[in-house]
Amino acid sequence: MSKFIAAEVDSAIGKRIQQRRKEIGLTAEVLAEQIGVSQQQFSRYERGATKINVSHLVNIAVILNTPIDWFFADSKAENLTFSNETHYTPLRTDSLKSRLDYHWKHLSHSQKRNLINFLDSVINNKP
């Protein structure tokens, strides 16, 4: 049986995951737990030693608040176009609700109050 050799794109995606995870100060162990894989499996994803499961990459993108196409930016994938946006805003209401629920539970009471005040001001200042 031949051993699987990860493609260049797997390595590029892994490096991007690690880069973004470190930027926001999240440990590999915590992120692995949040997406439901072992720390060893997650390490293989970051090293590019294993192809990442698409649903895991989607979950990582949501947790890291990063557009999924950003993970492909350093790859040499052809026939794909990527936006230059740095902030991801899903269009589906259920995705927005899911992201809000995720972030809400990590906010302090003061942060929650500030967010509600901000949303109220946005709605009250509608043109």
C-alpha positions, -999 to 999 in steps of 0.1 A, spaced: 0 0 0 14 34 -9 16 61 16 -4 93 11 16 124 3 -3 156 9 -5 180 -20 9 215 -19 -25 230 -13 -29 209 19 3 224 32 -8 259 23 -41 255 40 -25 241 71 -1 270 73 -30 295 70 -50 277 97 -20 279 120 -13 315 112 -49 327 118 -52 305 150 -21 321 164 -32 356 154 -62 353 176 -44 335 204 -62 301 202 -43 270 210 -43 240 187 -57 219 215 -87 242 220 -94 245 182 -91 207 178 -116 202 206 -140 228 191 -141 210 157 -143 176 173 -109 160 163 -79 148 183 -50 172 188 -29 148 168 -53 149 138 -55 187 140 -17 188 140 -16 167 108 -41 193 93 -18 222 102 13 205 89 -5 196 57 2 159 63 -35 151 59 -62 164 37 -86 184 58 -122 174 60 -143 201 43 -168 203 72 -138 208 96 -124 236 74 -158 253 74 -161 250 112 -125 264 115 -134 293 93 -164 302 114 -146 298 147 -117 319 135 -141 344 119 -122 341 86 -135 338 50 -130 302 39 -113 313 7 -86 330 27 -72 296 36 -65 289 -1 -48 323 -8 -12 308 -7 -21 277 -26 -14 273 -63 -49 261 -70 -59 270 -105 -92 281 -119 -103 295 -86 -110 331 -79 -107 346 -44 -120 379 -30 -96 403 -12 -120 408 17 -106 402 51 -139 399 69 -165 372 63 -203 380 65 -224 350 55 -256 357 36 -277 330 51 -297 340 82 -290 307 100 -253 312 95 -254 347 109 -274 334 139 -249 306 144 -220 330 145 -239 354 168 -246 325 192 -210 314 191 -197 349 199 -224 358 224 -215 331 248 -179 344 249 -188 380 257 -188 395 292 -219 411 305 -205 445 297 -196 435 261 -231 421 256 -246 454 268 -223 474 245 -232 452 215 -269 457 222 -264 495 225 -245 495 193 -272 475 174 -298 499 188 -279 529 176 -275 513 141 -312 507 138 -321 541 152 -298 558 126 -312 541 96 -316 565 66 
